[in-house]
Amino acid sequence: MPGRITALRFQKRNRERVNVYLDGRFAFTLPAVAAAQLRKGQELSDTEIEHLQTLDAEAKAYERALRFLGYRPRSEAEVRCHLQRHRVDLQMVDRVIERLRSAGYLDDRAFARFWVENRRQFNPRSAQAIQQELLRKGVASELIEEALQHEHNDEEEIAYQLLSSRVYRWRGLDRATFWRKGGGYLARRGFAYEVIEPALRRMWAQLQADRRPLDEG
């Protein structure tokens, strides 16, 4: 309903938001920036109130997206899904996404590179596995391929380094058990057999070389 603004009060727990009172009653809240455009005694029509409430809802959606991005970089599709899960209107989602893009908070090309670098550095796996992860996050195929091209792509070396990081667990195993455990470990990270097999051979040879002085001693 239309009404006359009788009070504009900062919220006690959030000084970035203002409670708007119409005709002596609490009506709605607004970001302080939007409330700064109002004044006591101003008459608001239904259309103006609806517009202000839309501005408020959009500001809340934007803040929600920023909090979501605060944990780690995200793809555009991840942010879109997050907002939709919180029942943000689709047109409003589009506006928030565009605002985030303009501010530099959303960039699927940069996100793909971040994801590939992060995986390679902290949780290595095959290029195919990384590609599948990024596809599930809604990143375009061409951006994924571009990101993977910028990274070290020697899959056999990556597989061998992964085995090396676990070799202390498998040092005393017989060949069959080592093959089963090591092969399964690499397969779960998306490596193909033609990559797994030479990496296992190389690691097994290294294990045998490390054992020899002890056996001879």
TILO-827944 format. One line per field, with one value per residue: z, y, x of N, C-alpha, C in turn; residue in three letters. Coordinates in nm, 4 decimals, decimal comma. Layout:
residues N
nup = [Z|...]
nnorth = [Y|...]
neast = [X|...]
caup = [Z|...]
canorth = [Y|...]
caeast = [X|...]
cup = [Z|...]
cnorth = [Y|...]
ceast = [X|...]
resn = [ALA|...]
END
This chain:
residues 217
nup = [0,0000|-0,0667|0,1004|0,3532|0,4325|0,7580|0,9256|0,9149|0,9961|1,1050|1,1217|1,4283|1,4479|1,2030|1,0385|0,7770|0,6743|0,6509|0,8244|0,7002|0,7693|0,7187|0,7505|1,0275|1,0768|1,0629|0,7436|0,5378|0,4626|0,3552|0,1680|0,3019|0,1183|-0,0772|0,0795|0,1384|-0,0572|0,0098|0,2061|0,5122|0,5303|0,2643|0,0041|-0,0978|-0,3776|-0,4714|-0,6842|-0,6554|-0,4074|-0,4638|-0,6480|-0,4827|-0,3052|-0,4781|-0,5466|-0,2987|-0,2644|-0,4718|-0,3929|-0,1667|-0,2865|-0,4342|-0,2284|-0,1136|-0,3176|-0,3215|-0,0712|-0,1158|-0,3096|-0,1559|-0,0312|-0,2169|-0,5580|-0,8114|-1,0747|-1,3251|-1,3595|-1,1189|-0,9338|-1,0330|-0,9956|-0,7171|-0,6373|-0,7460|-0,5972|-0,3652|-0,4282|-0,5818|-0,8089|-1,1604|-1,3541|-1,1892|-1,1047|-1,3431|-1,3610|-1,1319|-1,1902|-1,4137|-1,2964|-1,1202|-1,3050|-1,4320|-1,2239|-1,2027|-1,0518|-1,1495|-1,3843|-1,6136|-1,7656|-1,6174|-1,3875|-1,4735|-1,5230|-1,2638|-1,1362|-1,2645|-1,2064|-0,9284|-0,8837|-1,0006|-0,8305|-0,5625|-0,5516|-0,7491|-1,0601|-1,3518|-1,6787|-1,8027|-1,5875|-1,4576|-1,6578|-1,6656|-1,4128|-1,4394|-1,6459|-1,5149|-1,3541|-1,5201|-1,6995|-2,0163|-2,2877|-2,4567|-2,2987|-2,0956|-2,2322|-2,3122|-2,0631|-1,9716|-2,1571|-2,0723|-1,8684|-1,7117|-1,8908|-1,8871|-1,8411|-1,7563|-1,5975|-1,3974|-1,2891|-1,1937|-0,9981|-0,8215|-0,7329|-0,6069|-0,3904|-0,2230|-0,1761|0,0575|0,1920|0,0511|0,0351|0,1341|-0,0057|-0,2095|-0,5640|-0,7021|-0,5231|-0,4940|-0,7571|-0,7774|-0,5743|-0,6366|-0,9041|-0,8784|-0,7264|-0,9043|-1,1123|-0,9932|-1,0000|-1,2531|-1,4510|-1,7544|-1,8629|-2,0249|-1,9266|-1,6574|-1,6445|-1,7375|-1,5392|-1,3056|-1,3553|-1,3565|-1,0959|-0,9510|-1,0254|-0,9077|-0,6395|-0,6111|-0,6544|-0,4335|-0,2308|-0,2690|-0,1552|0,1148|0,1188|0,0286|0,2319]
nnorth = [-0,1205|0,2310|0,5028|0,7391|0,8317|0,7980|0,7471|0,6773|0,4447|0,3321|-0,0090|-0,1809|-0,3906|-0,3981|-0,1602|-0,1026|-0,1226|-0,0002|0,0571|0,1158|0,3155|0,3452|0,5650|0,5475|0,2791|-0,0138|-0,0906|-0,1924|-0,2984|-0,1445|-0,1210|0,0969|0,2785|0,2975|0,3892|0,6395|0,7998|0,8644|1,0525|1,1788|1,2208|1,1921|1,0825|0,7580|0,5647|0,2629|0,1489|0,2650|0,1630|-0,1079|-0,1093|-0,0261|-0,2412|-0,4419|-0,3550|-0,3927|-0,6713|-0,7520|-0,6480|-0,8036|-1,0543|-1,0150|-0,9765|-1,2290|-1,3843|-1,2829|-1,3692|-1,6422|-1,6593|-1,5942|-1,8108|-1,9629|-1,9267|-1,9352|-2,0904|-1,9346|-2,0763|-2,2172|-2,0114|-1,9157|-2,1409|-2,1554|-1,9204|-1,9680|-2,1898|-2,0624|-1,9471|-1,7129|-1,4818|-1,5515|-1,3508|-1,1642|-1,3037|-1,3059|-1,0338|-0,9992|-1,1723|-1,0447|-0,8079|-0,9049|-1,0066|-0,7685|-0,6462|-0,8015|-1,0311|-1,2683|-1,4919|-1,7177|-1,8142|-1,7448|-1,8833|-2,1517|-2,1820|-2,1400|-2,3643|-2,5819|-2,5347|-2,5468|-2,8113|-2,9526|-2,8734|-2,9314|-3,1552|-3,3742|-3,5122|-3,6844|-3,5231|-3,5722|-3,6283|-3,3799|-3,2272|-3,3352|-3,2592|-2,9782|-2,9521|-3,0401|-2,8253|-2,6418|-2,5065|-2,3879|-2,6014|-2,5163|-2,3319|-2,4927|-2,6613|-2,4708|-2,3891|-2,6259|-2,6536|-2,4725|-2,5861|-2,8226|-3,1169|-3,3779|-3,6675|-3,9197|-3,8597|-3,7112|-3,9128|-4,0851|-3,9214|-3,9030|-4,1688|-4,1774|-4,0142|-4,1801|-4,3945|-4,4727|-4,6142|-4,8435|-4,9767|-5,2291|-5,4143|-5,7015|-5,7614|-5,8048|-5,7091|-5,4453|-5,3595|-5,3814|-5,2042|-4,9613|-4,9246|-4,9038|-4,6733|-4,4745|-4,5064|-4,4214|-4,1550|-4,0875|-4,1647|-4,3163|-4,6621|-4,6882|-4,4917|-4,5501|-4,8024|-4,7780|-4,5973|-4,7453|-4,9509|-4,8047|-4,7045|-4,9411|-5,0467|-4,8575|-4,9035|-5,1605|-5,1077|-4,9499|-5,1365|-5,3203|-5,2625|-5,3052|-5,5758|-5,6914|-5,6167]
neast = [0,0845|0,0410|0,2180|0,3350|0,6619|0,7645|0,9739|1,3246|1,5482|1,8638|1,9609|2,0207|2,2039|2,3232|2,4690|2,4700|2,2250|1,8873|1,5860|1,2662|0,9902|0,6463|0,3821|0,3989|0,4448|0,6551|0,7820|0,9601|1,2988|1,6083|1,9175|2,1671|2,2701|2,0700|1,8604|1,9476|1,8546|1,6025|1,3576|1,2218|0,8708|0,8278|0,6165|0,5273|0,4462|0,2649|0,4043|0,6562|0,7331|0,7401|0,9505|1,1637|1,1746|1,2459|1,5022|1,6213|1,5996|1,7631|2,0072|2,0529|2,0751|2,3064|2,4940|2,4775|2,5839|2,8450|2,9379|2,9347|3,1311|3,3394|3,4554|3,5994|3,7225|3,4646|3,2741|3,0673|2,8293|2,8123|2,7635|2,5246|2,3548|2,3667|2,2346|1,9829|1,9077|1,8481|1,6163|1,6149|1,4864|1,4862|1,5430|1,6565|1,8771|2,0231|2,0882|2,2459|2,4571|2,5666|2,6493|2,8454|3,0250|3,1043|3,2349|3,4526|3,4474|3,3551|3,4705|3,4990|3,7130|3,9418|3,8736|3,8826|4,1568|4,2547|4,1436|4,2646|4,5390|4,5293|4,4471|4,6625|4,8681|4,7887|4,6185|4,6719|4,5588|4,4346|4,4285|4,1883|4,0180|4,0169|3,9054|3,6437|3,5542|3,5467|3,3635|3,1349|3,1024|3,0056|3,1701|3,2775|3,3778|3,5892|3,7233|3,8177|3,9932|4,1789|4,2793|4,3977|4,6004|4,7839|4,9105|5,1404|5,1619|5,2491|5,1376|5,2262|5,4445|5,3198|5,1580|5,3558|5,4757|5,2637|5,2495|5,4974|5,4501|5,3150|5,4714|5,5928|5,4019|5,3762|5,6115|5,6912|5,5395|5,4430|5,4890|5,2402|5,0475|5,1319|5,0914|4,8147|4,7196|4,8535|4,7762|4,4988|4,4805|4,5745|4,3928|4,1578|4,1989|4,1613|4,3461|4,4528|4,5005|4,7276|4,8881|4,9084|5,0355|5,3181|5,4006|5,3704|5,5578|5,7958|5,7975|5,8000|6,0468|6,2091|6,1517|6,2568|6,5249|6,5772|6,5462|6,7529|7,0183|6,9623|6,8826|7,1160|7,2794]
caup = [0,0000|-0,0650|0,2330|0,3732|0,5158|0,8889|0,9923|0,8486|1,1101|1,0842|1,2034|1,5383|1,4266|1,0692|1,0052|0,6314|0,6340|0,7111|0,8318|0,6488|0,8316|0,6450|0,8316|1,1659|1,0895|0,9855|0,6119|0,4726|0,4840|0,2346|0,1887|0,3421|-0,0019|-0,1402|0,1728|0,1391|-0,1588|0,0630|0,3121|0,5920|0,4725|0,1219|-0,0277|-0,1876|-0,4417|-0,4758|-0,7828|-0,5983|-0,3001|-0,5290|-0,7053|-0,3729|-0,2521|-0,5769|-0,5259|-0,1746|-0,2899|-0,5584|-0,3101|-0,0822|-0,3734|-0,4667|-0,1080|-0,0986|-0,4170|-0,2769|0,0384|-0,1795|-0,3768|-0,0564|0,0111|-0,3239|-0,6878|-0,8612|-1,2127|-1,3356|-1,3392|-0,9753|-0,8665|-1,0803|-0,9245|-0,5750|-0,6207|-0,7761|-0,4816|-0,2640|-0,4842|-0,6391|-0,9386|-1,2695|-1,4130|-1,0915|-1,1119|-1,4605|-1,3306|-1,0334|-1,2616|-1,4970|-1,2058|-1,0723|-1,4185|-1,4532|-1,1119|-1,2093|-0,9574|-1,2248|-1,5101|-1,6284|-1,8173|-1,5019|-1,2954|-1,5269|-1,4982|-1,1197|-1,0982|-1,3159|-1,1279|-0,7925|-0,8876|-1,0271|-0,7170|-0,4333|-0,5610|-0,8904|-1,1258|-1,4969|-1,7494|-1,8286|-1,4632|-1,4359|-1,7590|-1,6213|-1,2985|-1,4872|-1,7223|-1,4164|-1,2974|-1,6219|-1,7763|-2,1584|-2,3268|-2,5132|-2,1891|-2,0244|-2,3140|-2,3047|-1,9302|-1,9636|-2,2414|-2,0020|-1,7570|-1,7380|-1,9350|-1,8921|-1,7529|-1,6957|-1,4898|-1,2877|-1,2264|-1,1181|-0,8788|-0,7282|-0,6696|-0,5185|-0,2663|-0,1397|-0,1805|0,1931|0,2353|-0,0315|0,0221|0,1633|-0,0752|-0,3238|-0,6910|-0,7368|-0,4351|-0,5325|-0,8850|-0,7525|-0,4964|-0,7113|-1,0223|-0,8367|-0,6813|-1,0224|-1,1892|-0,9265|-1,0347|-1,3932|-1,5467|-1,8438|-1,8383|-2,0935|-1,8410|-1,5298|-1,6547|-1,7308|-1,4099|-1,2082|-1,3840|-1,3131|-0,9494|-0,8993|-1,0446|-0,8054|-0,5111|-0,6097|-0,6403|-0,2947|-0,1425|-0,2956|-0,0573|0,2415|0,1018|0,0190|0,3619]
canorth = [0,0000|0,3559|0,5628|0,8492|0,7897|0,8651|0,7285|0,5996|0,4119|0,2304|-0,1284|-0,1824|-0,4907|-0,3830|-0,0182|-0,0892|-0,1366|0,0992|0,0217|0,2227|0,3144|0,4200|0,5981|0,5060|0,1353|-0,0690|-0,1348|-0,2780|-0,2536|-0,1081|-0,0882|0,2377|0,3600|0,3236|0,4678|0,7778|0,8751|0,8916|1,1538|1,1754|1,2990|1,1588|0,9896|0,6495|0,4928|0,1177|0,1184|0,3036|0,0670|-0,2341|-0,0880|-0,0246|-0,3768|-0,5180|-0,3135|-0,4570|-0,8152|-0,7693|-0,6209|-0,9222|-1,1618|-0,9822|-1,0051|-1,3754|-1,4343|-1,2456|-1,4603|-1,7722|-1,6466|-1,5687|-1,9349|-1,9942|-1,8843|-2,0192|-2,0683|-1,8610|-2,1708|-2,2481|-1,8977|-1,9130|-2,2478|-2,1192|-1,8201|-2,0311|-2,2743|-1,9728|-1,8955|-1,5785|-1,4712|-1,5760|-1,2237|-1,1006|-1,3791|-1,2547|-0,9005|-1,0159|-1,2324|-0,9403|-0,7144|-0,9738|-1,0090|-0,6329|-0,6142|-0,8907|-1,1434|-1,3902|-1,5024|-1,8630|-1,8441|-1,7384|-1,9906|-2,2783|-2,1855|-2,1589|-2,5016|-2,6717|-2,5115|-2,5944|-2,9579|-2,9972|-2,8437|-2,9859|-3,2814|-3,4099|-3,6143|-3,6787|-3,4124|-3,6109|-3,6117|-3,2352|-3,1818|-3,3743|-3,1737|-2,8440|-2,9616|-3,0466|-2,6911|-2,5574|-2,4291|-2,4236|-2,6943|-2,4467|-2,2680|-2,6013|-2,7011|-2,3611|-2,3931|-2,7451|-2,6330|-2,3877|-2,6605|-2,9366|-3,2213|-3,5090|-3,7488|-4,0292|-3,8026|-3,6782|-4,0398|-4,1337|-3,8376|-3,9439|-4,2940|-4,1443|-3,9542|-4,2856|-4,5112|-4,5163|-4,7092|-4,9646|-5,0193|-5,3712|-5,4987|-5,7811|-5,6948|-5,8117|-5,6186|-5,3088|-5,3308|-5,3630|-5,0824|-4,8438|-4,9079|-4,8552|-4,5350|-4,3871|-4,5150|-4,3380|-4,0157|-4,0667|-4,1951|-4,4302|-4,7737|-4,6652|-4,4027|-4,6188|-4,9159|-4,7374|-4,5329|-4,8543|-5,0169|-4,7149|-4,6983|-5,0730|-5,0553|-4,7726|-4,9740|-5,2711|-5,0484|-4,9038|-5,2524|-5,4020|-5,2503|-5,3659|-5,7207|-5,7336|-5,5950]
caeast = [0,0000|0,1195|0,2267|0,4291|0,7747|0,7617|1,1033|1,4305|1,6351|1,9667|1,9438|2,1171|2,3089|2,3820|2,4592|2,4626|2,0848|1,7971|1,4441|1,1801|0,8580|0,5432|0,2640|0,4204|0,4641|0,7671|0,7341|1,0592|1,4368|1,6827|2,0590|2,1818|2,2931|1,9399|1,7782|1,9965|1,7804|1,4683|1,3518|1,0985|0,7613|0,8120|0,5080|0,5697|0,3357|0,2841|0,5100|0,7866|0,7646|0,7793|1,0836|1,2619|1,1860|1,3239|1,6410|1,6688|1,6159|1,8799|2,1257|2,0726|2,1241|2,4461|2,5728|2,4811|2,6798|2,9803|2,9760|2,9616|3,2603|3,4438|3,5213|3,6944|3,6679|3,3554|3,2306|2,9410|2,7187|2,8030|2,6986|2,3851|2,2829|2,3579|2,1277|1,8536|1,8716|1,7914|1,4919|1,6273|1,4199|1,5815|1,5881|1,7449|2,0033|2,0963|2,1429|2,3540|2,5700|2,6274|2,7192|2,9657|3,1192|3,1569|3,3242|3,5688|3,4362|3,3222|3,5437|3,5160|3,8476|4,0325|3,8365|3,9343|4,3019|4,2717|4,1083|4,3695|4,6611|4,5044|4,4480|4,7990|4,9558|4,7471|4,5443|4,6904|4,4787|4,4538|4,3635|4,0485|3,9422|3,9998|3,8089|3,5102|3,5175|3,5120|3,2376|3,0253|3,0856|2,9447|3,2680|3,2744|3,4856|3,7051|3,7976|3,8865|4,1086|4,2767|4,3433|4,4830|4,7179|4,8800|4,9700|5,2276|5,0708|5,3126|5,0526|5,3027|5,5264|5,2282|5,1196|5,4721|5,4902|5,1583|5,2938|5,6101|5,3999|5,2577|5,5579|5,6260|5,2994|5,3782|5,7505|5,7095|5,4417|5,4889|5,4589|5,0977|4,9726|5,1684|5,0256|4,6717|4,6954|4,8998|4,6927|4,3677|4,4977|4,5835|4,2677|4,0567|4,2277|4,1275|4,4518|4,4276|4,5923|4,8551|4,9674|4,9285|5,1274|5,4593|5,4294|5,3885|5,6859|5,9039|5,7978|5,8403|6,1926|6,2703|6,1388|6,3529|6,6582|6,5909|6,5545|6,8695|7,1279|6,9227|6,8869|7,2559|7,3409]
cup = [0,0000|0,0748|0,2377|0,4673|0,6461|0,9661|0,9039|0,9566|1,0722|1,1733|1,3094|1,5099|1,2903|1,0236|0,8540|0,5810|0,7153|0,7102|0,7888|0,7118|0,7486|0,7357|0,9730|1,1849|1,0071|0,8542|0,5453|0,5052|0,3491|0,2665|0,2191|0,2211|-0,0684|-0,0514|0,1752|0,0371|-0,1095|0,1701|0,3882|0,5280|0,3263|0,1038|-0,1263|-0,2443|-0,4346|-0,5690|-0,7256|-0,4881|-0,3608|-0,5871|-0,5962|-0,3166|-0,3494|-0,5641|-0,4039|-0,1976|-0,3752|-0,4815|-0,2211|-0,1651|-0,4088|-0,3472|-0,0864|-0,1949|-0,3751|-0,1637|-0,0179|-0,2474|-0,2775|-0,0136|-0,0887|-0,4543|-0,7359|-1,0102|-1,2100|-1,3078|-1,1916|-0,9022|-0,9055|-1,0053|-0,7773|-0,5508|-0,6458|-0,6628|-0,3705|-0,3206|-0,5289|-0,7784|-1,0526|-1,3331|-1,3196|-1,0901|-1,2282|-1,4297|-1,2317|-1,1017|-1,3444|-1,4115|-1,1533|-1,1818|-1,4346|-1,3450|-1,1103|-1,1141|-1,0282|-1,3586|-1,5292|-1,6845|-1,7014|-1,4028|-1,3429|-1,5013|-1,3497|-1,0836|-1,1416|-1,2324|-0,9874|-0,7864|-0,9063|-0,9035|-0,5908|-0,4394|-0,7044|-0,9357|-1,2760|-1,5571|-1,7750|-1,7044|-1,4350|-1,5343|-1,7163|-1,5045|-1,3468|-1,5703|-1,6266|-1,3522|-1,4025|-1,7041|-1,9210|-2,1963|-2,3759|-2,4050|-2,1091|-2,1023|-2,3076|-2,1724|-1,9187|-2,0471|-2,1711|-1,8934|-1,8054|-1,7713|-1,9499|-1,7928|-1,6832|-1,5796|-1,3696|-1,2131|-1,1406|-0,9893|-0,7745|-0,6567|-0,5699|-0,3843|-0,1717|-0,1223|-0,0404|0,2451|0,1676|-0,0410|0,0421|0,0882|-0,1808|-0,4507|-0,7217|-0,6525|-0,4681|-0,6606|-0,8635|-0,6797|-0,5758|-0,8330|-0,9876|-0,7952|-0,8010|-1,1037|-1,1277|-0,9534|-1,1848|-1,4937|-1,6272|-1,8202|-1,9039|-2,0195|-1,7108|-1,5386|-1,6525|-1,5989|-1,3023|-1,2289|-1,3311|-1,1607|-0,8898|-0,9122|-0,9384|-0,6685|-0,5016|-0,5897|-0,4966|-0,1991|-0,1510|-0,1919|0,0756|0,2321|0,1002|0,1519|0,4569]
cnorth = [0,1251|0,4146|0,6744|0,8018|0,8696|0,8452|0,6462|0,5709|0,3047|0,1092|-0,1329|-0,2768|-0,4795|-0,2393|0,0055|-0,0984|-0,0422|0,0448|0,1420|0,2065|0,4007|0,4402|0,5402|0,3579|0,0898|-0,1240|-0,2314|-0,2243|-0,2243|-0,0998|0,0612|0,3283|0,3948|0,4115|0,6146|0,8638|0,9144|1,0006|1,1384|1,2665|1,2675|1,0589|0,8849|0,5802|0,3430|0,0807|0,1506|0,2062|-0,0653|-0,2230|-0,0919|-0,1653|-0,4679|-0,4843|-0,3836|-0,6055|-0,8398|-0,7448|-0,7413|-1,0382|-1,1396|-1,0149|-1,1558|-1,4356|-1,4019|-1,3359|-1,5970|-1,7712|-1,6278|-1,6930|-1,9791|-1,9393|-1,9838|-1,9929|-1,9910|-1,9536|-2,2059|-2,1365|-1,8913|-2,0184|-2,2141|-2,0203|-1,8824|-2,1227|-2,1908|-1,8936|-1,7498|-1,5818|-1,4785|-1,4468|-1,1505|-1,1713|-1,3263|-1,1200|-0,9114|-1,0738|-1,1264|-0,8405|-0,7761|-0,9816|-0,8726|-0,5947|-0,7039|-1,0072|-1,2752|-1,3861|-1,6505|-1,9004|-1,8459|-1,8512|-2,1249|-2,2892|-2,2079|-2,3056|-2,6000|-2,6568|-2,5685|-2,7465|-3,0092|-2,9808|-2,9198|-3,1213|-3,3334|-3,5214|-3,5951|-3,5574|-3,4450|-3,5917|-3,4640|-3,1795|-3,2143|-3,2884|-3,0365|-2,8445|-2,9654|-2,9110|-2,5916|-2,4748|-2,4794|-2,5061|-2,6204|-2,3780|-2,3726|-2,6431|-2,5960|-2,3652|-2,5117|-2,7286|-2,5505|-2,4633|-2,7718|-3,0580|-3,3580|-3,6003|-3,8590|-3,9773|-3,7672|-3,8057|-4,0945|-4,0523|-3,8716|-4,0734|-4,2663|-4,0898|-4,0599|-4,4042|-4,5625|-4,6177|-4,8453|-5,0268|-5,1701|-5,4655|-5,5861|-5,7141|-5,6920|-5,7136|-5,4737|-5,2681|-5,3001|-5,2314|-4,9569|-4,8169|-4,8530|-4,7088|-4,4387|-4,3891|-4,4271|-4,1899|-3,9921|-4,1004|-4,3205|-4,5379|-4,7492|-4,5648|-4,4754|-4,7236|-4,8739|-4,6692|-4,6388|-4,9247|-4,9329|-4,7123|-4,8314|-5,0908|-4,9721|-4,8403|-5,0875|-5,2186|-5,0017|-5,0214|-5,3212|-5,3848|-5,3155|-5,5174|-5,7695|-5,7180|-5,7063]
ceast = [0,0877|0,1226|0,3288|0,5393|0,7725|0,8929|1,1954|1,5339|1,7372|1,9367|2,0538|2,2338|2,3755|2,3632|2,4587|2,3186|1,9966|1,6541|1,3608|1,0416|0,7635|0,4226|0,2758|0,4455|0,5850|0,7126|0,8313|1,1988|1,5016|1,8311|2,0710|2,1999|2,1601|1,8532|1,8207|1,9223|1,6403|1,4741|1,2202|0,9945|0,7360|0,6989|0,5597|0,4467|0,3630|0,3994|0,6473|0,8281|0,8113|0,9200|1,1909|1,2822|1,2633|1,4722|1,6999|1,6937|1,7400|2,0100|2,1562|2,1272|2,2708|2,5366|2,5847|2,5837|2,8233|3,0282|3,0115|3,0986|3,3748|3,5185|3,6276|3,6374|3,5619|3,3338|3,0990|2,8223|2,7022|2,7284|2,5505|2,3015|2,2637|2,2438|1,9908|1,8093|1,8101|1,6740|1,5011|1,5660|1,5218|1,6320|1,6831|1,8803|2,0873|2,1612|2,2601|2,4782|2,6426|2,7053|2,8495|3,0712|3,1864|3,2576|3,4485|3,5638|3,4035|3,3934|3,5758|3,6537|3,9485|4,0021|3,8931|4,0849|4,3309|4,2499|4,2171|4,4970|4,6464|4,5097|4,5908|4,8878|4,9179|4,6776|4,5512|4,5982|4,4923|4,3831|4,2165|3,9621|3,9156|3,8972|3,6653|3,4630|3,4698|3,3838|3,1186|3,0011|3,0382|3,0404|3,2677|3,3974|3,6096|3,7888|3,8753|4,0111|4,2185|4,3524|4,4387|4,6093|4,8250|4,9552|5,0608|5,1410|5,1360|5,2410|5,1320|5,3882|5,4389|5,1874|5,2345|5,4909|5,3828|5,1960|5,4056|5,5622|5,3426|5,3508|5,5927|5,5242|5,3158|5,5176|5,7670|5,6174|5,5077|5,4382|5,3088|5,0157|5,0032|5,0963|4,8770|4,6435|4,7343|4,8130|4,5557|4,3729|4,4998|4,4539|4,1601|4,0796|4,2212|4,2353|4,4155|4,5333|4,7279|4,9441|5,0035|5,0394|5,2755|5,4962|5,4517|5,5228|5,8029|5,9140|5,8442|5,9913|6,2646|6,2652|6,2402|6,4951|6,6813|6,6073|6,6901|6,9815|7,0930|6,9323|7,0305|7,3270|7,3047]
resn = [MET|PRO|GLY|ARG|ILE|THR|ALA|LEU|ARG|PHE|GLN|LYS|ARG|ASN|ARG|GLU|ARG|VAL|ASN|VAL|TYR|LEU|ASP|GLY|ARG|PHE|ALA|PHE|THR|LEU|PRO|ALA|VAL|ALA|ALA|ALA|GLN|LEU|ARG|LYS|GLY|GLN|GLU|LEU|SER|ASP|THR|GLU|ILE|GLU|HIS|LEU|GLN|THR|LEU|ASP|ALA|GLU|ALA|LYS|ALA|TYR|GLU|ARG|ALA|LEU|ARG|PHE|LEU|GLY|TYR|ARG|PRO|ARG|SER|GLU|ALA|GLU|VAL|ARG|CYS|HIS|LEU|GLN|ARG|HIS|ARG|VAL|ASP|LEU|GLN|MET|VAL|ASP|ARG|VAL|ILE|GLU|ARG|LEU|ARG|SER|ALA|GLY|TYR|LEU|ASP|ASP|ARG|ALA|PHE|ALA|ARG|PHE|TRP|VAL|GLU|ASN|ARG|ARG|GLN|PHE|ASN|PRO|ARG|SER|ALA|GLN|ALA|ILE|GLN|GLN|GLU|LEU|LEU|ARG|LYS|GLY|VAL|ALA|SER|GLU|LEU|ILE|GLU|GLU|ALA|LEU|GLN|HIS|GLU|HIS|ASN|ASP|GLU|GLU|GLU|ILE|ALA|TYR|GLN|LEU|LEU|SER|SER|ARG|VAL|TYR|ARG|TRP|ARG|GLY|LEU|ASP|ARG|ALA|THR|PHE|TRP|ARG|LYS|GLY|GLY|GLY|TYR|LEU|ALA|ARG|ARG|GLY|PHE|ALA|TYR|GLU|VAL|ILE|GLU|PRO|ALA|LEU|ARG|ARG|MET|TRP|ALA|GLN|LEU|GLN|ALA|ASP|ARG|ARG|PRO|LEU|ASP|GLU|GLY]
END
